[in-house]
Amino acid sequence: MSQRIDRSMRVTPRPLIGIVIWAAYAIYAVVSVLPSGIDFDEVADTPSNVIKGIVIPLGLGAAALLAGVYFMGWWRPVLHEEHRSPRWTLLIAAFTGLAVVVGLMRTDWGGKEGSLILWLAVGTLFIAVAEETLCRGILVTALRGGVGEVGVWFWSALLYGLMHAANIVLGEDVGPTLAQVALSFFAGSVMYGVRRSTGTLLEPIVIHWLWDFARYVGDKGDGGALMFVHGALPILALVVFAVAAINGSIFRSAGAQESTTA
């Protein structure tokens, strides 16, 4: 996909710029949390842990990324798609959004104190803003300055997955971390599809935020149909993305034939 170079851009998008910013943020995300001494598995246990382990470091990280977008003059390409993918690919966003709704319905709102839930809402918002701005905003914009749209999807999703490998340093076991890296690659692919189909970065941010929020608060542990639907909807979104990727629809604008080479 071609990317129009706006006159307001102070820095011309290039893949290396995106990779350097990604690496800097990945290092910062680890280094900024280490001084708190909070183990990865305990970061959401108390309001104090959430503030020190999520809100402050990732809030500052999100602010730094947004400041970088402003400095480079990349607001428009980071926040908006110049051309959306075909309308039927909105099924990716629809299934993912429904999964978030079901997740919130299953959330155990009475299982945690109100102040903890409030700080988790703030913290997970900062996570979503930072990670989506970086991976579905800055990286997508930078990669479009040097690779085809297939490469934009693959590398942005892969780097999103690899970013979660840093959790090992924060105390998470290797096995679960590697599984999270793989799952994050697929989640990053779906979020790329949400951006392409809706045309903005806002939807990925909101979906990412509410998904993480519900996950951190915790579910009721209920089984049955609702749990099945909650697990099935993201899979359906991934299937739609896979179909759209295989036939090239997700990499093309509606009604246009575009290059999809990596």
N, C-alpha and C positions, 0 to 999 in steps of 0.2 A: 504494500500500500504506500502510495506517495504521501509525503507530509509537506504541506505548504509551509514555507519559512515565512513567518510573520515579521514585519518590520520592528515590532515591539520586542522581539527576542534580542537580548544582549549577548547571548551565547548560542552559537549554532549547535543543535543537538548532534551528538556523536556517541556511539556505544561506550567508548572508554569513559566518558564523563559519567554516564549512568552507573557503570561498574565501580568506579572510584567512590561515588557517593554511597552506593550500596555497601561496599566494604567498610567505609568509614562509619556508617550507621550500625552495621553488624557488630563492629568492634565496640562502638560506644554503648550499644544496648547491653553488652556484657559488663564492660568496665564500670559503667555507671551504677549497676546493681550490686556488684561485688562488695563494696564498702559497707552495705547494709547488713551483710552477714546472714541474710535470709535465704533459707534453702528453697529451691524451686517448688517443692511440694507444699511449702508452708506460706507461699506469698499471698494467698487469698484467704488465710485463716482469720486474720484480725484487721480492723481498720488501720492500725499502725503499720502492719506489714504491707497492706495495699498501697498506702500513701508513700512509704519509703521504697517499696519494690516495684511499683507500677506507675502511680500518679506522677510523682516528681520526675523520675528519670525519663519516662516515656513521654510525659507532657513536654519536657524540655526538648526531647528528640523530635517530637512532632513539630514544635515551634521552629526548630532549626531547619527542618526539611521544608516547611512552608516559606521560611525566609529565603532559603536557597532557590525555591521556585520563583519567588518575587525578584530576587537579584538577577537570575538568568533570563527573566522575562518569559517564562514558560507557562503562565497561568492558563491560557486558552488550550494549548495542546495537552496539558496535564489534566485539566478538568473536563474537557469536551472532546468527543470524536467529531472530526470534520464530516465524516459520512458513517452512518450506522450500518450494521449488517442487516440482512433481510428480516422482515417482521417476524417470521415464524421462529427465529432464534430467540425471541422474547420468552419462549418457553423455558429457557435456561434461568432467566431472572424470576419467572413465575414459580417454578418448582423450588428454587432456592428461597425465595421470599416466603412461600408457604411453609417450608421446613422451619424457618425462623419463627413463624407464628405458632406452629405446633410446639416448638421447643419452649416458647414462652408460656404456652398453656400447661406444659408439663413441669414448669419450674416450681420448686418448693419455696414459695415466698415466705412461708412461716418458719423455715428452717434456720434462718440467719437473722441477726439483729438488724434493725433498720439502717443504722449508720454504716454497717458493713456493706449492705446492699447499695446504699447511695455511693460510697466510695468505689465499689466495684463498677457501678454504672459509669462513673467518671473515668476510672482507670481503663476500662475496656474501650471507651470512646477514644481515648488517647492512643491505645494500641491500634485501633482500626484506622484512625486518621494517619498515623505514622506509617503503618505497613502498606496501606492502600496508596497513599501519596507516593511512597517510595517505589513499590513494585508495579502497581497498575497505573501510576502517573509518571514519575520521573523516568523509571526504566523503560516503559513503553515509548515515551517521547524520545529518549536518547537512542534506543535501539532502532527506531524508525529512521534515524539519521544515517544508518549504515547497513541494515539488513532487511530482508523481505519480511512480510507479515507473519509467515510461519515461524521464522526465527524470532520475531518479536514475542509471539506467544510462548514458544518453547523456552527461550532463555529467561524471560521474565518469570515464568512459572518455576523453572528450575532454581533460579536464584532465590525465589521466595521460599522454596522448600529447604534449600541449603542454609538459609538464614536461621532456621529453627534448630540446626545442629549445634548451635552455641549453647543450647539448654544443658548440654553435657557439662559444660564449665560451671553452670549454676546449680548442679547437683542432681540432675535427672539421670536415670540409668540409661546405658547405651542402647539397649534393645528398644525400649519405648521411644527414645529419641529418633532412632533410625526409622521406626514406623511412622513417627510424626513427620519426618522429612518427606517420606513417600506420600503420605496423605496430604501434606501441604502442597506438594506439586500438583496433585489432582484438584485440590481446593483452589489453588492459584489459577489453574486452567479454567475452572468454572467462573471464577471472579473476572478473568479476562473476558470470558463470554458474556458475563453480565454487563461489563463496560461496553463491549462492542455492540451488544443488542439494544441497550438503553441509550447509549450515546453520551453518558456522563460518568464521572467518577463518584458521584454522590451515592448512587445505588449500591455499588460495592462497599463503600464506607459504612452505610447504614446496615446492610446485611451482615457484614463482618462484625460490626459493633454488637448488634443484638444477639448474634450467634454466640460470640464469646461471653457476653454478659450472662445469658442463660446458662452456658456451660460452667462458668465460675460460680454462679449462685447454686447450681445443682438441681437435679430433677427429683421428683417425688419417689422415684424407684418403681413407678407403676408399670405394669406390663400391658399386654393386650394390644388392641388395634391401634391405639394412639402411639404407642412405642414403635410399632411396626411402620406406621405412616411416617413418623419422625425419621426413621432410618432409611425408608425407601425414597423419600423425596429428593435428598441430595444425590442419590444414585441415579434417579431419573434425570436430574439436571446434568449429571456427568455423561449419561448416555446421549442426551440431546446434543451436548457439546461435541461428543465424539463423532456423531453423525454429521454435524455441521462442519467439523474439522476435516473429516474424510472426504466429503464432497466439496470442500472449499468455501462453503457459504459463509462461515464465520470470519473468513479472511477477506471477503469481498463486501463492497457496499451494495445496498439494495439497488437492483437494476443495472449494476455495472460489472464489467469483467476486468479484474485487476490481477497483477502479478502476485503469486503467493510463494515465490521462491525464497528459500532460507538464505 
